[in-house]
Amino acid sequence: MMRYLRAFVGALKMTLRGEAPPPAPTSPLREWMGETLRRTDALLKACEASGMDEAARKAVVQVVEGRRVNLNTVLLTIRFHAAQEYPTLLSSVNNQALGALYGSNTNDHFLLMRFLSRLDKPEIVAAAQALIEHLASVPSVDSV
């Protein structure tokens, strides 16, 4: 109980002085996750607008490291990671959670890059390249 009271008093003092709390160390990662969602949605919309619906995305298949993977699954996986998995991992930040986040992102980046050569419409390629560049620029968070 005292912990909450001290936190409240500290927040009140900062408010009265016109100060804001320092950003959390994971703030850049959380912003990056939001942008990942926006870029993934933009790529999905570009696919739909160019006539590549879900069935067509499922038909674009690659064999990656011995596994058959389709484009739709890769895009939905990237979206799921940014919307669900990464926020869960960041709810208790530790080295294992950060390692899982960075490892999943590296895999997502690798898989999407493998599909780039299979895309033929310029607007889809541009959206895919934007997402690939974004995934490659994941912000670094020091060990917590």
DSSP file with accessible surface (Angstrom, degrees, kcal/mol):
  #  RESIDUE AA STRUCTURE BP1 BP2  ACC     N-H-->O    O-->H-N    N-H-->O    O-->H-N    TCO  KAPPA ALPHA  PHI   PSI    X-CA   Y-CA   Z-CA
    1    1 A M     >        0   0  185      0, 0.0     4,-1.8     0, 0.0     3,-0.2   0.000 360.0 360.0 360.0 -42.4    0.0    0.0    0.0
    2    2 A M  H  >  +     0   0  114      1,-0.2     4,-2.8     2,-0.2     5,-0.2   0.844 360.0  60.2 -62.7 -33.9    2.8    2.4    0.9
    3    3 A R  H  > S+     0   0  163      1,-0.2     4,-2.2     2,-0.2    -1,-0.2   0.917 106.8  45.7 -60.3 -42.6    4.4    1.8   -2.5
    4    4 A Y  H  > S+     0   0  151      2,-0.2     4,-2.5     1,-0.2    -1,-0.2   0.883 111.6  51.5 -69.4 -37.5    1.3    3.1   -4.2
    5    5 A L  H  X S+     0   0   94     -4,-1.8     4,-2.8     2,-0.2     5,-0.2   0.928 110.5  48.4 -64.5 -44.4    1.0    6.1   -1.9
    6    6 A R  H  X S+     0   0  159     -4,-2.8     4,-2.7     1,-0.2    -2,-0.2   0.909 112.2  49.7 -62.3 -40.1    4.7    7.0   -2.6
    7    7 A A  H  X S+     0   0   64     -4,-2.2     4,-2.6    -5,-0.2    -2,-0.2   0.917 111.7  48.4 -64.8 -41.4    4.1    6.6   -6.4
    8    8 A F  H  X S+     0   0  129     -4,-2.5     4,-2.7     2,-0.2    -2,-0.2   0.937 112.7  47.1 -63.9 -46.2    1.0    8.8   -6.2
    9    9 A V  H  X S+     0   0   60     -4,-2.8     4,-2.6     2,-0.2    -2,-0.2   0.923 112.9  49.8 -62.8 -43.1    2.8   11.5   -4.2
   10   10 A G  H  X S+     0   0   30     -4,-2.7     4,-2.2    -5,-0.2    -1,-0.2   0.923 112.0  47.6 -62.0 -41.9    5.8   11.4   -6.6
   11   11 A A  H  X S+     0   0   51     -4,-2.6     4,-2.3     2,-0.2    -2,-0.2   0.900 111.1  51.7 -65.8 -39.5    3.4   11.8   -9.6
   12   12 A L  H  X S+     0   0   81     -4,-2.7     4,-2.5     2,-0.2    -2,-0.2   0.929 109.5  49.3 -63.0 -44.8    1.6   14.6   -7.9
   13   13 A K  H  X S+     0   0  118     -4,-2.6     4,-1.7     1,-0.2    -2,-0.2   0.921 111.5  48.9 -60.7 -44.2    4.8   16.5   -7.2
   14   14 A M  H  <>S+     0   0   44     -4,-2.2     5,-3.0     1,-0.2     4,-0.4   0.906 111.0  50.8 -62.7 -40.6    5.9   16.0  -10.8
   15   15 A T  H ><5S+     0   0  101     -4,-2.3     3,-1.2     1,-0.2    -2,-0.2   0.925 108.9  50.4 -63.1 -44.3    2.6   17.3  -12.1
   16   16 A L  H 3<5S+     0   0  140     -4,-2.5    -1,-0.2     1,-0.3    -2,-0.2   0.824 111.3  49.0 -65.1 -30.8    2.7   20.4   -9.9
   17   17 A R  T 3<5S-     0   0  147     -4,-1.7    -1,-0.3    -5,-0.2    -2,-0.2   0.482 116.4-116.2 -84.6  -3.4    6.2   21.1  -11.2
   18   18 A G  T < 5 +     0   0   70     -3,-1.2     2,-0.2    -4,-0.4    -3,-0.2   0.736  68.1 140.9  76.9  21.8    5.0   20.7  -14.8
   19   19 A E      < -     0   0   98     -5,-3.0    -1,-0.3    -6,-0.2    -2,-0.1  -0.628  41.7-146.2 -96.9 156.6    7.3   17.7  -15.4
   20   20 A A        -     0   0   79     -2,-0.2    -9,-0.0    -3,-0.1    -5,-0.0  -0.893  29.6-101.8-116.0 149.7    6.5   14.5  -17.2
   21   21 A P        -     0   0   97      0, 0.0     3,-0.1     0, 0.0    -1,-0.0  -0.349  47.4 -95.9 -66.5 152.1    7.9   11.1  -16.3
   22   22 A P        -     0   0  109      0, 0.0     0, 0.0     0, 0.0     0, 0.0  -0.355  49.5 -94.9 -65.4 149.3   10.8    9.9  -18.4
   23   23 A P        -     0   0  109      0, 0.0    -3,-0.0     0, 0.0     0, 0.0  -0.327  44.8-101.8 -64.4 149.0    9.8    7.6  -21.3
   24   24 A A    >   -     0   0   50      1,-0.1     3,-2.0    -3,-0.1     0, 0.0  -0.366  27.7-116.3 -66.5 150.9   10.0    3.9  -20.6
   25   25 A P  T 3  S+     0   0   96      0, 0.0     4,-0.3     0, 0.0    -1,-0.1   0.779 116.7  53.3 -61.3 -22.7   13.1    2.2  -22.1
   26   26 A T  T 3> S+     0   0   11      1,-0.2     4,-2.4     2,-0.1     3,-0.2   0.421  77.5 101.6 -93.0   3.5   10.7    0.1  -24.3
   27   27 A S  H <> S+     0   0   31     -3,-2.0     4,-2.4     1,-0.2     5,-0.2   0.898  80.1  51.1 -55.7 -45.5    8.9    3.2  -25.7
   28   28 A P  H  > S+     0   0   62      0, 0.0     4,-2.3     0, 0.0    -1,-0.2   0.907 110.9  49.8 -60.7 -36.3   10.9    3.0  -29.0
   29   29 A L  H  > S+     0   0    0     -4,-0.3     4,-2.4    -3,-0.2    -2,-0.2   0.905 109.6  50.5 -67.0 -40.4   10.0   -0.7  -29.4
   30   30 A R  H  X S+     0   0  103     -4,-2.4     4,-1.9     2,-0.2    -1,-0.2   0.901 111.5  47.8 -66.5 -39.2    6.3    0.0  -28.7
   31   31 A E  H  X S+     0   0  138     -4,-2.4     4,-2.2    -5,-0.2    -1,-0.2   0.912 110.9  52.0 -64.9 -40.9    6.3    2.8  -31.3
   32   32 A W  H  X S+     0   0   12     -4,-2.3     4,-2.3    -5,-0.2    -2,-0.2   0.895 106.8  53.6 -61.8 -39.3    8.0    0.4  -33.8
   33   33 A M  H  X S+     0   0   13     -4,-2.4     4,-2.1     2,-0.2    -1,-0.2   0.911 108.0  50.1 -63.9 -41.3    5.4   -2.2  -33.1
   34   34 A G  H  X S+     0   0   19     -4,-1.9     4,-2.1     1,-0.2    -1,-0.2   0.914 111.3  48.2 -62.5 -41.8    2.6    0.2  -34.0
   35   35 A E  H  X S+     0   0   57     -4,-2.2     4,-2.8     2,-0.2     5,-0.2   0.860 106.6  57.7 -67.6 -33.7    4.4    1.2  -37.2
   36   36 A T  H  X S+     0   0    1     -4,-2.3     4,-2.5     2,-0.2     5,-0.2   0.933 107.3  48.2 -60.4 -43.9    4.8   -2.6  -38.0
   37   37 A L  H  X S+     0   0   39     -4,-2.1     4,-2.7     2,-0.2     5,-0.2   0.932 111.7  49.2 -61.7 -45.3    1.1   -2.9  -37.8
   38   38 A R  H  X S+     0   0  143     -4,-2.1     4,-2.2     1,-0.2    -2,-0.2   0.923 114.0  45.0 -62.6 -43.2    0.5    0.1  -40.0
   39   39 A R  H  X S+     0   0   78     -4,-2.8     4,-2.1     2,-0.2    -1,-0.2   0.868 112.6  50.4 -71.8 -34.9    3.0   -1.1  -42.6
   40   40 A T  H  X S+     0   0    0     -4,-2.5     4,-2.5    -5,-0.2    -2,-0.2   0.933 112.1  47.8 -66.3 -43.7    1.7   -4.7  -42.6
   41   41 A D  H  X S+     0   0   44     -4,-2.7     4,-2.7    -5,-0.2    -2,-0.2   0.893 109.8  53.5 -63.0 -37.6   -1.9   -3.4  -43.0
   42   42 A A  H  X S+     0   0   51     -4,-2.2     4,-2.5    -5,-0.2    -1,-0.2   0.907 109.5  48.3 -64.4 -39.3   -0.7   -1.2  -45.9
   43   43 A L  H  X S+     0   0    3     -4,-2.1     4,-2.4     2,-0.2    -2,-0.2   0.927 111.5  49.1 -67.3 -42.1    0.8   -4.2  -47.6
   44   44 A L  H  X S+     0   0   24     -4,-2.5     4,-2.5     1,-0.2    -2,-0.2   0.917 112.6  48.4 -62.7 -40.7   -2.3   -6.2  -47.2
   45   45 A K  H  X S+     0   0  151     -4,-2.7     4,-2.9     2,-0.2    -2,-0.2   0.897 109.7  52.1 -66.6 -39.1   -4.4   -3.3  -48.6
   46   46 A A  H  X S+     0   0   17     -4,-2.5     4,-1.4     2,-0.2     6,-0.2   0.906 110.0  49.7 -63.2 -39.1   -2.0   -3.0  -51.5
   47   47 A C  H  <>S+     0   0    1     -4,-2.4     5,-3.2     2,-0.2     3,-0.3   0.947 112.9  45.9 -62.7 -48.9   -2.4   -6.7  -52.2
   48   48 A E  H ><5S+     0   0   99     -4,-2.5     3,-1.6     1,-0.2    -2,-0.2   0.921 111.9  51.2 -60.8 -44.5   -6.2   -6.4  -52.1
   49   49 A A  H 3<5S+     0   0   90     -4,-2.9    -1,-0.2     1,-0.3    -2,-0.2   0.783 109.6  51.3 -65.5 -25.4   -6.3   -3.3  -54.3
   50   50 A S  T 3<5S-     0   0   16     -4,-1.4    -1,-0.3    -3,-0.3    -2,-0.2   0.281 124.8 -99.7 -95.3   8.5   -4.1   -5.0  -56.9
   51   51 A G  T < 5S+     0   0   61     -3,-1.6     2,-1.1     1,-0.2    -3,-0.2   0.570  84.4 128.4  87.6   9.3   -6.3   -8.1  -57.0
   52   52 A M      < +     0   0   23     -5,-3.2    -1,-0.2    -6,-0.2    -2,-0.1  -0.719  37.3 176.4 -99.3  85.2   -4.2  -10.3  -54.8
   53   53 A D     >  -     0   0   77     -2,-1.1     4,-2.5    -5,-0.1     5,-0.2  -0.066  49.6 -80.7 -77.3-173.7   -6.9  -11.5  -52.4
   54   54 A E  H  > S+     0   0   94      1,-0.2     4,-2.4     2,-0.2     5,-0.2   0.903 130.7  51.0 -58.3 -43.8   -6.4  -13.9  -49.5
   55   55 A A  H  > S+     0   0   66      1,-0.2     4,-1.2     2,-0.2    -1,-0.2   0.904 111.2  48.6 -62.2 -40.0   -6.7  -17.0  -51.8
   56   56 A A  H  > S+     0   0   34      2,-0.2     4,-0.7     1,-0.2    -1,-0.2   0.885 110.8  50.4 -67.8 -38.2   -4.1  -15.5  -54.2
   57   57 A R  H >< S+     0   0   13     -4,-2.5    14,-0.9     1,-0.2    15,-0.8   0.876 108.9  52.4 -66.9 -35.2   -1.7  -14.7  -51.3
   58   58 A K  H 3< S+     0   0   97     -4,-2.4    -1,-0.2     1,-0.2    -2,-0.2   0.782 103.9  58.2 -68.6 -25.8   -2.2  -18.3  -50.1
   59   59 A A  H 3< S+     0   0   73     -4,-1.2     2,-1.1    -5,-0.2    -1,-0.2   0.667  84.1  87.6 -79.1 -16.7   -1.2  -19.5  -53.6
   60   60 A V    <<  +     0   0   17     -3,-0.7    11,-2.1    -4,-0.7     2,-0.4  -0.735  66.6 175.3 -85.6 101.9    2.1  -17.8  -53.5
   61   61 A V  E     -A   70   0A  33     -2,-1.1     2,-0.3     9,-0.2     9,-0.2  -0.882  17.1-176.0-117.7 140.3    4.2  -20.5  -51.8
   62   62 A Q  E     -A   69   0A  29      7,-2.8     7,-2.9    -2,-0.4     2,-0.7  -0.960  25.4-131.9-126.1 149.3    7.9  -20.7  -51.1
   63   63 A V  E     -A   68   0A  84     -2,-0.3     2,-0.5     5,-0.2     5,-0.2  -0.925  31.2-177.7-100.4 114.2    9.9  -23.5  -49.6
   64   64 A V  E >   -A   67   0A   0      3,-3.0     3,-1.9    -2,-0.7    -2,-0.0  -0.972  67.9 -22.2-119.2 116.6   12.0  -21.9  -46.9
   65   65 A E  T 3  S-     0   0  147     -2,-0.5    -1,-0.2     1,-0.3     3,-0.1   0.885 129.7 -47.8  50.2  44.4   14.5  -24.1  -45.0
   66   66 A G  T 3  S+     0   0   73      1,-0.2     2,-0.4    -3,-0.1    -1,-0.3   0.435 117.9 108.6  82.6   0.5   12.5  -27.2  -46.0
   67   67 A R  E <   -A   64   0A 120     -3,-1.9    -3,-3.0     2,-0.0     2,-0.5  -0.902  66.8-130.3-113.6 138.3    9.1  -25.8  -45.0
   68   68 A R  E     +A   63   0A 188     -2,-0.4     2,-0.4    -5,-0.2    -5,-0.2  -0.745  35.3 174.9 -83.5 124.9    6.3  -24.8  -47.4
   69   69 A V  E     -A   62   0A  17     -7,-2.9    -7,-2.8    -2,-0.5     2,-0.3  -0.990  18.4-146.6-131.9 139.8    5.1  -21.3  -46.4
   70   70 A N  E  >  -A   61   0A  35     -2,-0.4     4,-1.9    -9,-0.2    -9,-0.2  -0.750  24.1-118.1-107.1 159.2    2.6  -19.0  -48.2
   71   71 A L  H  > S+     0   0    3    -11,-2.1     4,-2.5   -14,-0.9     5,-0.2   0.878 111.4  56.3 -60.9 -40.6    2.6  -15.3  -48.3
   72   72 A N  H  > S+     0   0    4    -15,-0.8     4,-2.7     1,-0.2     5,-0.2   0.928 107.3  48.7 -60.5 -43.8   -0.7  -14.9  -46.5
   73   73 A T  H  > S+     0   0   63      1,-0.2     4,-2.3     2,-0.2    -1,-0.2   0.911 110.4  51.5 -62.9 -40.8    0.6  -16.8  -43.5
   74   74 A V  H  X S+     0   0    3     -4,-1.9     4,-2.4     2,-0.2    -2,-0.2   0.944 112.3  45.6 -62.4 -45.8    3.8  -14.8  -43.4
   75   75 A L  H  X S+     0   0    0     -4,-2.5     4,-2.3     1,-0.2    -2,-0.2   0.921 114.0  47.6 -66.1 -41.8    1.9  -11.5  -43.4
   76   76 A L  H  X S+     0   0   83     -4,-2.7     4,-2.7    -5,-0.2    -1,-0.2   0.851 110.8  53.1 -68.7 -31.3   -0.6  -12.6  -40.8
   77   77 A T  H  X S+     0   0   47     -4,-2.3     4,-2.8    -5,-0.2    -2,-0.2   0.929 108.7  48.6 -66.8 -44.8    2.3  -13.9  -38.6
   78   78 A I  H  X S+     0   0    1     -4,-2.4     4,-2.2     1,-0.2    -2,-0.2   0.934 113.9  47.5 -59.6 -43.8    4.0  -10.5  -38.8
   79   79 A R  H  X S+     0   0   84     -4,-2.3     4,-2.5     1,-0.2     5,-0.3   0.923 111.7  49.6 -64.0 -45.0    0.8   -8.8  -37.9
   80   80 A F  H  X>S+     0   0  112     -4,-2.7     4,-3.1     1,-0.2     5,-1.6   0.921 109.4  52.0 -60.6 -44.2    0.1  -11.2  -35.0
   81   81 A H  I  <>S+     0   0   21     -4,-2.8     5,-3.3     3,-0.2    -1,-0.2   0.944 114.4  41.8 -58.5 -48.4    3.6  -10.8  -33.6
   82   82 A A  I  <5S+     0   0    2     -4,-2.2    -1,-0.2    -5,-0.2    -2,-0.2   0.868 123.2  38.2 -69.4 -35.7    3.3   -7.0  -33.6
   83   83 A A  I  <5S+     0   0   29     -4,-2.5    -2,-0.2    -5,-0.2    -3,-0.2   0.850 136.1   4.8 -85.7 -33.2   -0.3   -6.9  -32.3
   84   84 A Q  I  X5S+     0   0  108     -4,-3.1     4,-1.5    -5,-0.3    -3,-0.2   0.804 124.2  44.6-119.5 -55.2   -0.3   -9.8  -29.8
   85   85 A E  I  ><S+     0   0   59     -5,-1.6     4,-2.6     2,-0.2     5,-0.2   0.940 111.2  48.4 -70.2 -48.7    3.0  -11.5  -29.1
   86   86 A Y  H  ><S+     0   0    2     -5,-3.3     4,-2.4    -6,-0.2    -1,-0.2   0.920 110.8  50.4 -62.6 -44.1    5.4   -8.6  -28.7
   87   87 A P  H  > S+     0   0   40      0, 0.0     4,-0.6     0, 0.0    -1,-0.2   0.909 111.6  50.1 -60.1 -35.9    3.1   -6.6  -26.3
   88   88 A T  H >< S+     0   0   94     -4,-1.5     3,-1.0     1,-0.2     4,-0.5   0.927 110.2  49.5 -65.2 -43.6    2.8   -9.8  -24.2
   89   89 A L  H >< S+     0   0   35     -4,-2.6     3,-0.9     1,-0.2    -1,-0.2   0.885 110.3  51.2 -61.8 -37.4    6.6  -10.2  -24.2
   90   90 A L  H >< S+     0   0    4     -4,-2.4     3,-0.6     1,-0.2    -1,-0.2   0.553  87.3  82.8 -80.0  -5.2    7.1   -6.6  -23.2
   91   91 A S  T << S+     0   0   92     -3,-1.0     2,-0.3    -4,-0.6    -1,-0.2   0.794 109.1  23.5 -68.7 -25.4    4.6   -6.9  -20.3
   92   92 A S  T <  S-     0   0   73     -3,-0.9    -1,-0.3    -4,-0.5     2,-0.3  -0.743  91.8-153.9-136.4  86.4    7.5   -8.4  -18.3
   93   93 A V    <   +     0   0   40     -3,-0.6     2,-0.3    -2,-0.3    -3,-0.1  -0.455  33.7 135.9 -69.4 124.8   10.7   -7.1  -19.9
   94   94 A N     >  -     0   0   56     -2,-0.3     4,-2.5    -5,-0.2     5,-0.2  -0.926  67.9 -89.3-154.0 175.3   13.7   -9.3  -19.4
   95   95 A N  H  > S+     0   0   83     49,-0.3     4,-2.4    -2,-0.3     5,-0.1   0.860 124.3  52.0 -62.8 -35.3   16.5  -10.6  -21.6
   96   96 A Q  H  > S+     0   0  146      2,-0.2     4,-2.4     1,-0.2    -1,-0.2   0.913 110.2  48.2 -67.6 -41.9   14.6  -13.7  -22.6
   97   97 A A  H  > S+     0   0    7      2,-0.2     4,-2.4     1,-0.2    -2,-0.2   0.927 113.4  47.1 -64.4 -43.8   11.6  -11.7  -23.7
   98   98 A L  H  X S+     0   0    8     -4,-2.5     4,-2.9     1,-0.2     5,-0.3   0.912 111.2  52.0 -64.7 -39.5   13.7   -9.3  -25.7
   99   99 A G  H  X S+     0   0   43     -4,-2.4     4,-2.5    -5,-0.2    -2,-0.2   0.909 110.0  48.7 -62.2 -40.9   15.6  -12.3  -27.2
  100  100 A A  H  X S+     0   0   39     -4,-2.4     4,-2.6     2,-0.2     5,-0.2   0.916 112.6  48.7 -65.1 -41.8   12.3  -13.8  -28.3
  101  101 A L  H  X S+     0   0    0     -4,-2.4     4,-2.4     2,-0.2    -2,-0.2   0.960 114.8  43.2 -63.0 -50.6   11.1  -10.5  -29.8
  102  102 A Y  H  X S+     0   0   55     -4,-2.9     4,-2.3     1,-0.2    -2,-0.2   0.887 114.8  50.7 -65.6 -36.7   14.3   -9.9  -31.7
  103  103 A G  H  X S+     0   0   43     -4,-2.5     4,-2.1    -5,-0.3    -1,-0.2   0.928 111.4  46.9 -66.6 -44.2   14.4  -13.6  -32.8
  104  104 A S  H  X S+     0   0   26     -4,-2.6     4,-2.7     1,-0.2    -2,-0.2   0.912 112.4  50.7 -62.9 -41.7   10.8  -13.6  -34.1
  105  105 A N  H  X S+     0   0    5     -4,-2.4     4,-2.8    -5,-0.2     5,-0.2   0.911 108.3  51.8 -64.1 -40.5   11.4  -10.3  -35.9
  106  106 A T  H  X S+     0   0   90     -4,-2.3     4,-2.5     1,-0.2    -1,-0.2   0.920 111.4  47.6 -62.1 -41.5   14.5  -11.6  -37.6
  107  107 A N  H  X S+     0   0   62     -4,-2.1     4,-2.8     2,-0.2    -2,-0.2   0.922 111.9  49.5 -65.1 -44.2   12.6  -14.7  -38.8
  108  108 A D  H  X S+     0   0    2     -4,-2.7     4,-2.5     2,-0.2     5,-0.2   0.922 112.0  48.9 -59.5 -45.4    9.7  -12.5  -40.0
  109  109 A H  H  X S+     0   0   40     -4,-2.8     4,-2.3     2,-0.2    -2,-0.2   0.939 112.2  48.4 -59.8 -47.7   12.1  -10.3  -41.9
  110  110 A F  H  X S+     0   0   67     -4,-2.5     4,-1.6    -5,-0.2    -2,-0.2   0.931 112.2  48.3 -60.5 -46.3   13.9  -13.3  -43.5
  111  111 A L  H  X S+     0   0   12     -4,-2.8     4,-0.9     1,-0.2    -1,-0.2   0.928 111.8  48.2 -63.9 -44.7   10.6  -14.9  -44.6
  112  112 A L  H >X S+     0   0    1     -4,-2.5     3,-0.9     1,-0.2     4,-0.8   0.906 107.9  55.6 -64.9 -37.5    9.2  -11.7  -46.1
  113  113 A M  H >X S+     0   0   90     -4,-2.3     3,-0.8     1,-0.3     4,-0.5   0.874 101.5  58.7 -60.7 -35.9   12.5  -11.1  -48.0
  114  114 A R  H 3< S+     0   0   91     -4,-1.6    -1,-0.3     1,-0.2     3,-0.2   0.772 106.5  48.2 -64.1 -26.5   12.2  -14.6  -49.5
  115  115 A F  H XX S+     0   0    0     -3,-0.9     3,-1.7    -4,-0.9     4,-0.5   0.615  86.3  88.3 -88.8 -13.7    8.8  -13.6  -51.0
  116  116 A L  H X< S+     0   0   45     -4,-0.8     3,-1.4    -3,-0.8    -1,-0.2   0.888  85.6  52.9 -56.3 -40.9    9.9  -10.3  -52.5
  117  117 A S  T 3< S+     0   0  104     -4,-0.5    -1,-0.3     1,-0.3    -2,-0.1   0.689 104.1  58.6 -69.8 -15.2   11.1  -11.9  -55.8
  118  118 A R  T <4 S+     0   0  109     -3,-1.7     2,-0.4    -4,-0.1    -1,-0.3   0.522  86.1  92.1 -91.7  -6.2    7.6  -13.5  -56.2
  119  119 A L    <<  +     0   0   14     -3,-1.4     0, 0.0    -4,-0.5     0, 0.0  -0.749  46.8 175.4 -92.5 135.8    5.7  -10.2  -56.1
  120  120 A D        +     0   0  128     -2,-0.4    -1,-0.1     5,-0.0     3,-0.0   0.643  49.1  86.6-117.4 -16.6    5.1   -8.6  -59.5
  121  121 A K  S  > S-     0   0   83      1,-0.1     4,-2.6     2,-0.0     3,-0.5  -0.715  70.8-136.4 -91.9 132.3    3.0   -5.5  -59.0
  122  122 A P  H  > S+     0   0   99      0, 0.0     4,-2.8     0, 0.0     5,-0.2   0.864 102.5  52.0 -56.3 -38.8    4.9   -2.3  -58.2
  123  123 A E  H  > S+     0   0   93      2,-0.2     4,-1.9     1,-0.2     5,-0.1   0.874 112.2  46.1 -69.4 -32.7    2.6   -1.1  -55.5
  124  124 A I  H  > S+     0   0    1     -3,-0.5     4,-2.7     2,-0.2     5,-0.2   0.924 113.1  49.6 -72.3 -43.3    2.8   -4.5  -53.7
  125  125 A V  H  X S+     0   0   33     -4,-2.6     4,-2.9     1,-0.2     5,-0.2   0.926 110.9  50.2 -60.6 -43.9    6.6   -4.5  -54.1
  126  126 A A  H  X S+     0   0   55     -4,-2.8     4,-2.2    -5,-0.2    -1,-0.2   0.928 112.7  45.7 -62.7 -44.0    6.9   -1.0  -52.7
  127  127 A A  H  X S+     0   0   20     -4,-1.9     4,-2.0     2,-0.2    -1,-0.2   0.898 113.8  49.7 -66.5 -38.6    4.7   -1.8  -49.7
  128  128 A A  H  X S+     0   0    0     -4,-2.7     4,-2.8     2,-0.2    -2,-0.2   0.917 110.7  49.4 -66.4 -42.2    6.7   -5.0  -49.1
  129  129 A Q  H  X S+     0   0   89     -4,-2.9     4,-2.7     1,-0.2     5,-0.2   0.900 109.1  52.9 -64.2 -38.4   10.0   -3.2  -49.3
  130  130 A A  H  X S+     0   0   33     -4,-2.2     4,-2.0    -5,-0.2    -1,-0.2   0.918 112.0  45.4 -62.2 -41.5    8.8   -0.6  -46.9
  131  131 A L  H  X S+     0   0    0     -4,-2.0     4,-2.8     2,-0.2     5,-0.2   0.922 111.9  51.7 -68.8 -40.9    7.8   -3.3  -44.4
  132  132 A I  H  X S+     0   0   17     -4,-2.8     4,-1.9     1,-0.2    -2,-0.2   0.936 111.0  47.5 -61.0 -45.9   11.1   -5.2  -44.9
  133  133 A E  H  X S+     0   0  131     -4,-2.7     4,-0.7     1,-0.2    -1,-0.2   0.899 112.4  50.3 -62.2 -39.6   13.1   -2.0  -44.3
  134  134 A H  H >< S+     0   0   13     -4,-2.0     3,-1.2    -5,-0.2    -2,-0.2   0.928 108.7  50.3 -65.2 -45.6   11.0   -1.3  -41.2
  135  135 A L  H >< S+     0   0    2     -4,-2.8     3,-0.9     1,-0.3    -1,-0.2   0.851 107.8  55.4 -61.2 -32.3   11.5   -4.8  -39.8
  136  136 A A  H 3< S+     0   0   66     -4,-1.9    -1,-0.3     1,-0.2    -2,-0.2   0.686 102.3  58.8 -73.0 -16.3   15.3   -4.4  -40.3
  137  137 A S  T <<  +     0   0   71     -3,-1.2    -1,-0.2    -4,-0.7    -2,-0.1  -0.068  68.9 155.5-107.4  35.4   15.3   -1.2  -38.2
  138  138 A V    <   -     0   0   36     -3,-0.9     2,-0.1     1,-0.1  -109,-0.1  -0.370  47.9-113.4 -61.3 130.6   14.0   -2.6  -35.0
  139  139 A P        -     0   0   32      0, 0.0     2,-0.4     0, 0.0    -1,-0.1  -0.412  26.8-120.7 -68.9 148.1   15.2   -0.4  -32.1
  140  140 A S        -     0   0  101     -2,-0.1     2,-0.5    -3,-0.1  -111,-0.1  -0.702  22.1-165.0 -91.0 135.3   17.6   -1.8  -29.6
  141  141 A V        -     0   0   14     -2,-0.4     3,-0.1  -113,-0.1  -115,-0.1  -0.989  22.1-125.1-118.4 127.8   16.7   -2.0  -26.0
  142  142 A D        -     0   0  132     -2,-0.5     0, 0.0     1,-0.2     0, 0.0  -0.238  46.6 -72.6 -64.8 160.9   19.5   -2.6  -23.5
  143  143 A S              0   0   91      1,-0.1    -1,-0.2   -45,-0.0   -50,-0.0  -0.185 360.0 360.0 -52.9 142.6   19.2   -5.5  -21.1
  144  144 A V              0   0   99     -3,-0.1   -49,-0.3  -119,-0.0    -1,-0.1  -0.806 360.0 360.0-113.7 360.0   16.7   -4.8  -18.4
